[in-house]
Amino acid sequence: MSSGIVGWLVVIPMSIGLSWLIWNIWDNNRKLDSRLASGDVELLSSSSYKITEIVQAFVGSRIEASTSPVLSPGVFGYIQQTLPDGRIAMIPVTTVHQPIQSVHSTTHTSQQPPEM
């Protein structure tokens, strides 16, 4: 009978501690959500939170994380080329004998076409 009492003396404090921990995490998340919703600027200087990114968007906007596939130059079949407008193109090739050169702009008449 005494082992049952000892068991309850261990289980009850552990249950209370675990319940308090779960409630504390839930309550902190609820408070953070309300501070974010109200636009609390003090969050930026708070030592309790680590701010890694700030995004300003319209209410109701949805931001999705996306990653650009980056392949090393040695990957068979594709090379990564930065286009003049800043976009990155993956160009299928089997072997590359010379670097890819940009074609001159057709919108500027003073620019001479490249010699081939």
JOVEN-V393424 format. One record per backbone hydrogen bond with DSSP energy under -0.5 kcal/mol. CO is the residue of the C=O (numbers start at 1). NH is the residue of the N-H. Records with the same first field share a line. If there is no record, write none. Layout:
# JOVEN-V393424
CO = NH + NH
This chain:
# JOVEN-V393424
1 = 5
2 = 6
3 = 7
4 = 8
5 = 9
6 = 10
7 = 10 + 11
8 = 12
10 = 14
11 = 15
12 = 16
13 = 17
14 = 18
15 = 19
16 = 20
17 = 21
18 = 22
19 = 23
20 = 24
21 = 25
22 = 26
23 = 27
24 = 28
25 = 29
26 = 30
27 = 31
28 = 32
29 = 33
30 = 34
31 = 35
32 = 36
33 = 37
34 = 38
35 = 39 + 40
36 = 39
39 = 41
40 = 43
41 = 44
42 = 45 + 46
49 = 51
50 = 52
55 = 57
58 = 61
62 = 64
69 = 71
72 = 75
75 = 78
77 = 93
79 = 81 + 91
81 = 83 + 89
83 = 86
87 = 83
89 = 81 + 91
90 = 92
91 = 79
95 = 97
107 = 109
108 = 111
